[in-house]
Amino acid sequence: MTDEAVLLCDRVEGFADPVAGSVAERCDRCGESVWVSPSSRRMREESGLALSPVCRDCFPAVVAELPPDEEVKVHKLTADQIEELVAEAKRRRGSE
């Protein structure tokens, strides 16, 4: 089992309205710009894991490269991430 994990991210291209405070980083696989939110950056710093940003297009290839006996684990959203998403939804609703 590996100590590495990925942070599943949306590409900057085609997604011009990310969560407030998001920064552009590079997908670890293809090099395209992806959005990484403040709470995801904080989680990466606090977790001690090597969380590499990976875009949704590259994620299937990441999973396909896992050893056959390795389980794919998906972590639940953190409280910070949920709070960030709710605040963003309210912001967008107010701008309609």
Secondary structure, DSSP 8 states (H G I E B T S, - for coil): --SEEEEEE-BSTT----STT-EEEE-TTT--EEEE-HHHHHHHHHH-SEEEEEETTTHHHHHHTS-TT---------HHHHHHHHHHHHHHHHT-
